[in-house]
Amino acid sequence: MKSFKELSEMNRGHIASFEQPDDPEFELQVYKMQNKYYIDAGNWDDEAKNKSELMSKLKKYGVDAKRPIFGKIS
């Protein structure tokens, strides 16, 4: 379970949102947290150590990282 501080950082660190091709009920949210990325898909979550790993994971999940519905990966 995430701490209050981690949840507060997530709201400020929200950098992009994507549609999930296999589950349109949920959006996939990406947060930048200090030196890593956090992926929140509603019904599951994941982390990436760097942008390269994040892009690989988004591709694995079927998300087009170049077409966010909000924000962008930087």
Buried (B, 14 or more C-beta within 10 A) or exposed (E): EEEEEEEEBBEEBBBBBBBBEEBEEBBBBBBBEEEEBBBBBEEEEBEBEEEEBBBEBBEEBEBEBEEBEEEEBE
